[in-house]
């Protein structure tokens, strides 16, 4: 069975950059585990989310 935890960080970032993922979704995702918290601390990701608003 495949899970998101098997994906490389770069692929997870690409998924999170999708316009359908809100800032609130990112914060919820970050709260699930330390690895995801680390991934979501990417400045370019938040910059893209800011301009998608």
N, C-alpha and C positions, 0 to 999 in steps of 0.2 A: 504494500500500500504506500503510495507516494504522499508526502506531506510537504508543506511549505518550508519546513526546517531543513529539508534536503537540498533546497535551492541555494546557489551561491549568493552572497550579499549583493552582487551587481545585478542579478536578475530580480531580486526582491526590490531593489531600488527602482528598476524599470517599471515594475508593477505599481509601486507606490506613486510614481510620477503621473500615472494615468489621471486624466481630468475627473473621472468619476469617484476618485478617492478624495474625500474632504480632509481639511485640517483636523477636524474632530476625529475622523477615522484614523488618521496618523497617530494622534495622541492615544487613542484606545489601543491601537496596534503596538505602540511603544510600551504600553503598560503590561503586556503579556509576558515578556521575558527580557533578560539583560541584553541578549544578542539583538533583539528587535529594537530595544531602546537605543543601542549603539548605532544601528543602521539608520534610524530615524533622526539622529543628530547631525546628519549630513546637511551642511549649509546650502548646497545647491538644490537639494530637494525642497527645503523650505522656501527658497527664493522662487522656485518654479510654482510652488503652491500659492505663494503670495500673488504672483502675476496671473494665475488662473482664476482668481476670485472675480 
